[in-house]
Amino acid sequence: MSTIIKICGLTRPEDVESVVKLGADLLGFVFAQSSRRVTPEKAVKISRNLPEDILRVGVFVDAPLNEIKDIAAFCRLDLLQLHGSEDEAYCAALSEFNLLKVFRLGRSQTAAKPEIENFWAVLLDTWLPDQAGGGGRVFDWRLAAPFAGSRFFLAGGLTSDNVQAAIAQTRPFGVDVSSGVESAPGIKDRAQMENFIKAVREADNRLSSKTQLSENIR
């Protein structure tokens, strides 16, 4: 199975068009405070006429429930990415939606796998004090070990230079990139996006080849 690719923090129609042509699977629109924040109206405008197999993801941080539901309906979001301290009750109130819950890793304590069965998937990002996002920094990928075999996205400082190693080590369901394919916050670089997606697909092909070789040996 191919690694799912999510390009997040999209703010311009030309970037959305490039992402679709290059073969990404999920498009992320940030509705929380961020240099990549877009209004619901802008998100709709720049993501019109997407192919049916491309999913829209809305990124929120501890937003009021009614606000999330209104934006989800208005923007026709396929997934809600919860990037704050949303608790079990909060997530249960959004059970009608597909949820992508973020867990931030990197603090000194041993990482433990949380209860993730109620989410469509989880996203592992870098922990930073007093900051919701990962700041484009890589965390110790060994902390992803408790999530092995589950549906998780790997984020945090991924670029075309390190994503193949990340996939080989963690075997994620998907990868998420934002600043790693930008020339400036919210301004995507087409060449960097192309190189990133190409690197992911090459990593997939290597894993597929190894799996096939192992099966042949058996």
Secondary structure, 3 states (H helix, E strand, C coil): CCCEEEECCCCCHHHHHHHHHHCCCEEEEECCCCCCECCHHHHHHHCCCCCCCCEEEEEECCCCHHHHHHHHHHHCCCEEEECCCCCHHHHHCCCCCCEEEEEEECCCCCCCCCCCCCCCEEEEEECECCECCCCCCCCCHHHHHHHCCCCEEECCCCCCCCHHHHHHHHCCCEEEECHHHEEECCEECHHHHHHHHHHHHHHHHHHHHHHHHHHHHC
